Amino acid sequence: MKVIKSLIDEHKLTEEVELVADLCLENCIQAPNVVVDGVTYGGITPDKAESFFFEHILRR
């Protein structure tokens, strides 16, 4: 979460991207989860967060 938050800030996307913490998003077995445009992505660990950000958040 910290990695994604800092990337959102760094790319000045705070007005376009809402970051909200939730424990499991009904997909606890694959947590940590991230939802982008209604799609839930599981297993977004801190080491995967930066590549996830560039692939799924920045590109949209």
C-alpha angles and dihedrals in degrees: 000000000000092000093051092044092053091047091050089052094044092052092044094240098135091114094048102039126057114203115197128170121227130167102235115338091222089296100085096150091065097039139176090067133184126195119209119178091341096310118117117218118193132205096034096158122176091264090055097041099088096051089043090053093053094043101042109018109030094042096054 
